[in-house]
Amino acid sequence: MNFRKKQFVFFLSILYLWSLFISISLQTIILAFFLAYVIFFHDAALFLKSRIIRAFFVFFIISIITSFFSHFKLYAIKKTTGVMFDTVVPFMFGLLITEYGLKDRVKNHGFIAFLILSTLSLVFYIYSPRGFSPTLNKHGILTGFLGGKLTYAGVINSFSGVIIEKVAEQRNILSFLALFVLVLSTGINTSRSYMGGILISAITITFLNFKRYYRYFILILFLFILAAIFFPKTRNRLKTTTPHHPDSSIKIRIDLWKMGIHIIKQHPFTGLGFEVWPKVADSMVEKFGSELLKSKIKTNSTSARAIRGHFHNTYLQMAVNGGIILLVFYLYLIFTMLKESFYLEEPMKSAYLFMFITFLVAGFFEYNFSDAEVAHAVFFFSGIYLQRRST
């Protein structure tokens, strides 16, 4: 193998790891460079043999086919190609890193990048009234790097596999500090979907290997309890989880989901077209939405943008995008990735499951598959972990 090519890919991967915390534009540029490298300098056989990439392509082909029945077919196909770039290309990047024998070095650099940037974020957030944001985001650093607290939670949790692997193998101060920062950052950031995802992931790996991981489940639960006790923002956010709380965010989600189910009944096989919802949201809310949703849209409240964005549920969104058929092939993609992960040896199996299950659970409350920053990180690490079982 050409040494310069290997070093080029390694340099790109290190730059990419740091960019995951900083800039979506930089991530996109790096992925474009990587794709150009693959096209001009690498044999495509590695990728064509991957079961997971084949599952990806089938999913996106179905998406394009169903989008031909949409009133906005060109827009839907364009969105399909964009999401394909944000998921398949990072996964290919991870595959090639392992193929080049760079997996351990890249994971070590990812661990360092997480520890430095996430610790700084957490410290600034705790000790500064508004946080410190290099992008001058008025909501503080936990939203300043990436533009939204759920995006930040999704990105830092994509590093959880690396952290769990370090904790299981080394059990040193730095590995436990990283786990502490991950859990506390998620809790203080009030990302309820990712808090739930972390707890379910911890329960899952504890169930699969109780003797090895039960201590970490207890530690994670304890840290979330600490966040709820000592940070009023976290405690108050958790109280809003019930539908009867004055905060309407949960009620809006439930009403959105009910409307989504009604739309699926109207378009069971083709959906509305891949991610065309923002273009039809107002008319669909007027036709199928609850009075709460209609009032939010009519007054153009702060919630209107969230309603027009997506259904805050990846699985429901897939069915709205391309009908039950597209949802089935998305579930097939998930099944393929989970199946491959069970052939990994410990602690890599539990590490990967922790990261991926957190992503899947959060997907019940957020459309994280199409959140580019989150997809870039999750599928990049998926490629690194699943390479040996995907060829």
C-alpha positions, 0 to 999 in steps of 0.5 A: 500500500502506498504510504502517502495514501495511507498518511493522507487518509489518516490526516483526513480522519484526524481533521474530521474527528475534530471537525465533528465538534466544530463545523458542519461545513468543514466536515462536508469539505473533508468528506468531499475530499475523501470521496474524491480520493476513493473515486480516483485512487481506491478500488471500489471492491471493498465497498461493493462487498459490504452488506451494510452498504448494499442495504444502504443503497437498497434503502435509497433506491426505494426512496428515489422510486417512491419519490417519483410519486411525489408532487415535489419529486425533483426536490425529494430526489435531491434530498435523497442524494444529500442524505445519502452523502451524509450517511454512506460516505462517512460509513465508507470513510470508517471502512477504509480506516479499518482496511488501512489498519488505522482503526486504533489510532483513529479511535485514540485520537477521537477519544482525545478530541472528545475529552478536550472539547467536551470537557471545555464545553461542560466547564464553560457551561457550568461556570458561565451564566450564558456559556462561552460560544466561539460562534457567538450563539446566545444559548451557550456553548452546548449549542454554540458549536453545532447550532442545537442542543440535540445535535450536540447531544447526538454528536457527543454520544457518537463517541460513546462507543470509543469511551465504553471501549476505553473504560472496559479495557483500561479502567483508568482516570481518563476513561472514567472522566470521559464517561463522566463528561458524556453522561453529565453533558447529556443530562445538563444539556437536557436532551431527554431523548439521549438521556433515555438512549444512554440508559437503555444502552447501558441496560442492554450491554449490562443484560448481555454481560452483567458481570462486566458492565453492571457497575457502569450502569449504576454509575451512569444512573447515579450521574443522571440523578446528580444532574437532576438534583444539582441542576434545576434546568435538568430537573425542570426539563424532566418534569415536562416529559408528561403530556399534561405539563404546561410545556407544550413540547410533548403535546406537540410531538404526540399530536404530530405523531397522530397526524403522521399516522393519519397521513400514512393511512392516506399514502401507505405505499409511497408516502409524501416524498423523501423529506418534502414535509417542510413544503407541505406542512402548512397545508397538511396541518390545516387538513389533518392537524389538531387545533394545537398544531393549527394554532402554532402554525397560524400564529407562527410561534416558536414551535411552528419551525419545529412542526414544519421541520419533521415529525420528531420521530425517525421511524414515523418520518420514514413512513411519511417519506416513502410509505411502509415500504421505505420504513421496512427497508430502513428497519432492514438497514438497522437489522443488518448493522445490529446483526453484524455487530453481534459478531464483534468481540468484546469489548467492541461489541458492547461499545458499538451497541452502546453507541448505536442503540443510543442513536436508535432510541433517540430516533423515537423522539428525533429525526436524527438520521437526517441530522447531518452532524449526527449522521456524519459522526454515527455512521463514521464510527459504525464503519470503523467498528463494523468493517471486519464483519461487513465484507 
